[in-house]
Amino acid sequence: MKKVLLLTLCFSFIIGAVFADTMNPGNEKKPVYPHFAKRITAPSREEIPTYTMVTPPVAIMDNYYDYMIGAYNHLPMQVIPDEAGGGYFMTFHGKSSAASTRRVYWVYVSGDGSTVQSNEITNNDNNEGYPTIGVDPVSGKPMYAWHANHDADVPLEVQFVWDSFLFDVPGTWNTVVAPIDNPLIQIDDPFTGEPSIDNEFIWPTIKIGPSPNADMRRVYIVARNSVSHTGSGDPSENAVFAYADFSTQMLTSGNNLTWNYTTIPELDSWNHDPGMFRRPNHTLAVDDLGNVYYFGHHIARNEDGTGSDEPDMDVFICSNYGEGEWIRFSAPGSYPIENPVMPDGTTYFDDYELFFGFNSSHQNAVIDNLGRIHSLGIWAQSTNENTYYPGFQNVKNIIYDTNSQSFMVQDFYPKKPAGDDVNDHYVPWDIEAPFGEIDEINYDETNGYYPTIETTLPLPHHDWEFHSDSAGSMGFHYNNQKLTEVNEQGMMVAVWQDSEKARLGINWPDDYPEYVAYTTGPEIMIATSKDNGTTWSDPLRLNAVDTPELAGMIPMWVYPADKIKYVGESDNGNPIGRLGFMFYDDNTWGSYVIEAALFPSNDGGTVNYMELDIEFPGTATNDNVTPVVNNILKQNYPNPFNPETTISFDMPKNGKARLDVYNVKGQLVNTLFNGIASLGKNSVVWNGTDTNGNGVTSGLYFYRLSTDSHSETRKMMLMK
């Protein structure tokens, strides 16, 4: 693994560092628009949850920063253990007036809901942002991290502090420190061998897990690099992980923590690649066994800018509390879909090759009680020319089973109808029997032939063009799908927002008069699972029209609490869970602070919290889960080795395979296999030579297996 070093640099080396704050859309897919379609909104095909509003929205603070008020990839509302009094800790960033500095705030809600306290964390009038929070499961004490400028140089740092929460009273702060002190974290460029010293790791996520040391826990902070060293200059956020051990006594007495650091070498290589462009969209998860996961998907582009067909679902695993090597498993998450053919022989979506692919960026990840990792995201109907159709998107769930080391893609909403044995996934124009054909084709003289298509818009705003930093950047900025952790009863909740009713009512009021009432804001979508995410209900919808407590509100940036509180069972035996929410009630729909603003002046909004008691309905079917074969590349043996080692890999069927060896600079050393591999176990011996038969030097090497549907990399050490 490349070293992470703390350097002492003079100011002249960093004067040109990049100041970053809001994530850059970069080289994302660009929107295109098809011809006219007859749209129908997706109905509920399964039972939906029912709820009781336990705590109607409670205003916490007027806030004039109207964008993504919490962390990009985490839940900024955390449940306090009952042993520590119950209730919630929350954090958000905000501006108390249109002209004020953006600050980070903490919120405490007591277990009985009678006390709500909120204030700034620091006393410095410093621009702070994107806070994340972790609550110690033993002591109930909260830890906070955010980015801000901690010193005299230009780059932002990640700041960290905890609240000693003495006698269950919030607001006893330890000293604010900067465990990630940019640009003092050096990453070696694997392509040139030179260090990059301008890195700016920000946008933090906190997780708390077990420690290898007795009576201690380990806090992890992952931060993403705002500086890209790719050939294209597009964002490619490699990550740095800071971790420290602590005990309850240390948090109570204010002892300083000792921080250690690691990076994922493969992500460092992506960030420095002069040719192939890859952008990771990953987030942090930890389990109770000391495994650390960086989970999600990535975008890949070839050197000429065309899309790559390499597997795009990833999990990076460190099996030793964040110490030691990282291993990546990958599988394809995109899947092809046929372009519907009209009676005149034309294809409806022009002449494109179509597939459903990732179009999400701000998801979190959770681990269920069965050892599976989940991450909710948006899939968009995409083309072979790096474009997508914003009107045709739906929500799916990536699942990685740590036991079988396999991926699954789960249709989430809308789902494939029951009885559809033809399509592998949900097809929005094939939702009625007989399956395998277009349900309905329409015709008029103005539009010609067009299909009837079931549509959703899983974003909190309907207009994907109004921000000017890149075409279609609203689809990047407004991604915000979140999952709760799983409680002891196996209950979990998914939360996102949808603006399809508003879009139809605004753009086509004569065709969709029933949705004109919904044109003032998005809906909050809440789906439930009571079996560790194996099956899911269709979503409960909260909105300003049908939910009296939200009347007159524009609920944006909705974050559920990290866990459901089990309440009991309903009369019909269904479990009931209490779920807290933090959200932003926008005074004018859309973000003012993201360039360019939709409206001329910043009138802000209000940060709120509320609680629902949700009855989880009966078990749904799991016909919407599609396993993805994950071929497993074995660790070489022996390792370290001299003079030779054996590398094995398992094939689920006969097929093409290539096994390459690379040095730490990313240069190809040797190709050990390139041909048709047989079903089952395959083994190759490497004798430590390059393509010319010359012996290579001692050191660290990477070996990569590539097949038609899979790519995986591991490390090995040659010691002469």
C-alpha angles and dihedrals in degrees: 000000000000114000123254107214133186107226132191106226130180119236093252091068093058105035089105096049117135118254106218134178119143113047115258117237089218121166097358127149112280123231123251127180129224128215122280116307134187102240127203122183116241112262127213109268095180137037114292126215122262123216148190120216101234097173115021115215112302116200113231104175143340105251128193095190101088103184135086096329095194138038118314096231106022144057112261092196116075133183116239112224114254088238087064095047102277125243127101143291116207137179134194140158121241151150119241090209136011090258099042130101118267109252138182117246136194126214129197124194115185122231094257093043093240096116126055116175129176137171144141114287096220133036094222119105090226129141104256131175156172099023125197130194139202125188117210105241091214105045100019091230115147126231121200134196131179138150126262139134104280098177145019099284126088106251121085121246132210109248124202137192140154134214113232087210091204115199088357090295115128127223107060101128131197119215114291110243135180107231089173103049109183136242090013094088109092123205119194112230104234091203099052102019089231122122121248108222102176097076119141112194110191140137094077132204123197127208129172121210141155122300128223086230119085118258092006138104129209124232118206127198119189119191129185127228115247090191119081125200095185121129091249094044090230118142116282106166109203113185141233121206121209117189136178137176123234143171132209090256091055092052092047096048097039098243115175116251124233111231128211128187142213139166134198106251094209092055089047087054091051090052091054101037110129093198120023113053121215128172117194122216100188139138140194130270131165131190134208093262098064096263116141119202132194101195138181137065141292140221117232130195129181121235091266091054097255120131120269123228094212117129109279107190110089144180121186111199131197108184098192109067093281094310122115132010129355120220122199127213118188140180136172115272098178121082134190124250127192118252104239113248119222124216091260090060096254123124114240097225093055112255097314129134104236135214137158109242142164119293100164134101114165106058130131129218131228136184120226128214091264096060097260125134118219131195124175119217148157123259118199130199099252139183138224090254099067094264135115140195109245092199093061110059133125140181123258136169127231112214125188117190108211090196098057094024090230136132129225132190112214122202101228111170125025097021132202108267119255111266096031102131094156104066121059090209140016113295112196096212095043106060100124133063133293087058123205097056139072111278099215136002119196133195139198133158094248100049104021116209119354135162131235106249130189108229141189132174107209095193131095093242133047101213112077095180107057100094115077106206091094138345110283094003092144087076088059100040097046100049107122115152116155139184128199122228116260116261126216091272092056093252122146137161135213121209130190137136133248131201102180096112090051092048093051093045093048100042101034108021094156092053096042107031090154089069100048089095089059096057097100100071150343131282125245109232119205122183123180138208127188096181104063094277096304091122131016138201122234110262129279109225125219119187143148092263104050101023110072093200090058096047110138092011131118102207110205135165095022117192124182121213113266094254143026116241110223110232104173139267132309123235090268093052100258117138119249121212131188114224128188123209135197115200144159119244101209117211091206119026112251135030121295096183096057112084118279104028120216094223134037104245137034108248094163128202142232133275110227141177129204140170132223132191103217125196109215109222128223122298115286126211122272097215088118097069115098116191117221116212110241112196111210123227109204127223111261118252129248100026121204090033144185129208100353143358137195122236119196133187135179122230120202089207140353109291151125116303136171127194116195134178121216133186124230090271090062093251119144110250103175142342108228098181134011116163144057113333120201128238113279130010120007124182133195128185120218116198096193098263133128128232090282094052094253119139115251126223126261116274148083120325134180125219121199130196116204125185133163091275107020146049127187136168134199137173134242135181126224112202117183 
